[in-house]
Amino acid sequence: MITVIKEDQIASAEIWQYDEVFAVRVGEYSEDVEIWHAREIATMYSSLIPAELKVHRQLLVEVDEPYDPEVVDRLRVACSDAWANR
């Protein structure tokens, strides 16, 4: 599942629901810069319990310059703040 938002919507986005957050240029979703990646702990299953389907969720944040280091740092701080405020 992919969700696209603007930079000013990060604070209200529920970052904890996403596996990855990427910065993308407005309207161009094929090239991105990874901003944040959730750490996952593997779920243990046995042969008697079927594995559950995992939906991979990505959040794309539209910005003018996704490769600018200042923009990347600003987005990382915003994601960390949003995660801390959950």
C-alpha positions as CSV (number, residue, x, y, z in Angstrom):
1,M,0.0,0.0,0.0
2,I,1.3,3.4,-1.0
3,T,0.2,6.7,0.5
4,V,1.3,10.1,-0.9
5,I,1.4,13.3,1.3
6,K,2.9,16.7,1.3
7,E,5.7,17.6,3.7
8,D,3.5,19.7,6.0
9,Q,1.3,16.6,6.6
10,I,4.0,14.5,8.2
11,A,3.1,15.7,11.8
12,S,-0.5,14.4,11.4
13,A,0.5,11.2,9.5
14,E,0.5,8.1,11.6
15,I,4.1,7.2,10.8
16,W,4.0,4.1,13.0
17,Q,1.7,2.4,10.4
18,Y,4.3,2.6,7.6
19,D,7.2,0.3,6.9
20,E,9.1,2.9,4.9
21,V,9.0,6.7,4.3
22,F,10.5,8.1,1.0
23,A,11.0,11.6,-0.3
24,V,9.9,12.0,-3.9
25,R,9.7,14.9,-6.3
26,V,6.1,16.2,-6.8
27,G,4.3,14.0,-9.3
28,E,7.3,11.7,-9.9
29,Y,7.1,8.5,-7.8
30,S,9.7,6.3,-9.7
31,E,12.8,7.9,-8.0
32,D,13.0,8.3,-4.3
33,V,15.3,8.9,-1.3
34,E,14.7,6.7,1.8
35,I,14.0,8.8,4.8
36,W,12.9,6.3,7.4
37,H,12.6,2.5,7.7
38,A,10.8,0.6,10.4
39,R,12.6,-2.1,12.3
40,E,10.7,-5.3,12.1
41,I,10.9,-8.3,14.5
42,A,10.3,-11.6,12.7
43,T,7.1,-13.3,13.7
44,M,7.5,-16.9,14.8
45,Y,5.3,-19.5,13.1
46,S,5.0,-23.2,13.4
47,S,3.9,-25.8,10.9
48,L,0.5,-25.9,12.6
49,I,-0.1,-22.1,12.3
50,P,-0.4,-20.5,8.9
51,A,1.7,-17.4,8.3
52,E,-0.3,-14.1,8.2
53,L,-0.3,-12.0,5.1
54,K,2.0,-8.9,5.5
55,V,1.0,-5.8,3.8
56,H,4.0,-3.6,3.0
57,R,3.1,0.1,3.5
58,Q,5.1,3.0,2.0
59,L,4.6,6.7,2.7
60,L,5.8,9.0,-0.1
61,V,6.4,12.6,0.9
62,E,6.3,15.1,-2.0
63,V,9.0,17.8,-1.9
64,D,10.7,20.0,-4.5
65,E,14.2,18.7,-4.0
66,P,14.2,15.1,-2.6
67,Y,18.0,14.7,-3.1
68,D,18.9,17.9,-1.1
69,P,20.6,16.8,2.2
70,E,18.9,19.6,4.1
71,V,15.5,18.4,3.0
72,V,16.4,14.8,3.8
73,D,17.5,15.8,7.3
74,R,14.4,17.9,7.9
75,L,12.2,15.0,6.8
76,R,14.0,12.6,9.1
77,V,13.6,14.9,12.1
78,A,9.9,15.4,11.2
79,C,9.4,11.6,11.0
80,S,11.2,11.0,14.3
81,D,9.0,13.7,16.0
82,A,5.8,12.2,14.5
83,W,6.9,8.7,15.7
84,A,7.7,10.1,19.2
85,N,4.2,11.7,19.4
86,R,2.2,8.6,18.6
